Amino acid sequence: MKINRYLFISILAIVIALFYLDGKLFYYGKSSFNFCDLNTLQVRPKSIPEFEGGFCFIDNSGFEIIGQGFKYKGYDTVEVNTILGYGYDIEELAVLIESADNRQYYAKFIDDKAVVTKSLAVEIVNQDEYIGIDNLEWVDLSSTSQGKAFELTRNYLVLLLVIMSLILIFRIIRKKDDKNKKAPRSA
């Protein structure tokens, strides 16, 4: 009975750790449980396979707002090749991009209050001209080692959770079978 209790407590601890790690993976677009948005712009990071464009941001309708190959009206010379990182605060999203000509820019997204329906305005700014960069919370995507470490740990914890759950189920079933065998039969 004690072993079952310890297994249950361990499973509960693993589930809590999984939710914590999944929350960290949200910022790399690899979260299984997207519980929140980055800010009031209601955008989320999303990681897709490289052959489909790689990392991007989606709005609350599921449409991509920035990703590989994107060009914006008024900024036709800048084509997004890679997203290197992003910064955010409650009302702004700044995405550090590398263009097709290997120059770096910031794509700055803000809520377009001039439009009645919910809309985002984008402004492309040269890397050295961005003002307010220090006020944002930054996520570096150029070196993905931290995101991969979180993802690998989460995957191992899921495997451990499945194994421990199977052991717990097996022990409970076996204990019930043992009780049924020991119970005297009445005639």
Secondary structure as GFF3:
##gff-version 3
##sequence-region A 1 187
A	DSSP	alpha_helix	2	25	.	.	.	ID=ss1
A	DSSP	three_ten_helix	26	28	.	.	.	ID=ss2
A	DSSP	beta_strand	44	47	.	.	.	ID=ss3
A	DSSP	three_ten_helix	50	52	.	.	.	ID=ss4
A	DSSP	beta_strand	55	58	.	.	.	ID=ss5
A	DSSP	beta_strand	64	66	.	.	.	ID=ss6
A	DSSP	beta_strand	80	88	.	.	.	ID=ss7
A	DSSP	beta_strand	92	99	.	.	.	ID=ss8
A	DSSP	beta_strand	104	111	.	.	.	ID=ss9
A	DSSP	beta_strand	120	126	.	.	.	ID=ss10
A	DSSP	three_ten_helix	127	129	.	.	.	ID=ss11
A	DSSP	three_ten_helix	133	135	.	.	.	ID=ss12
A	DSSP	beta_strand	137	140	.	.	.	ID=ss13
A	DSSP	alpha_helix	145	182	.	.	.	ID=ss14
###
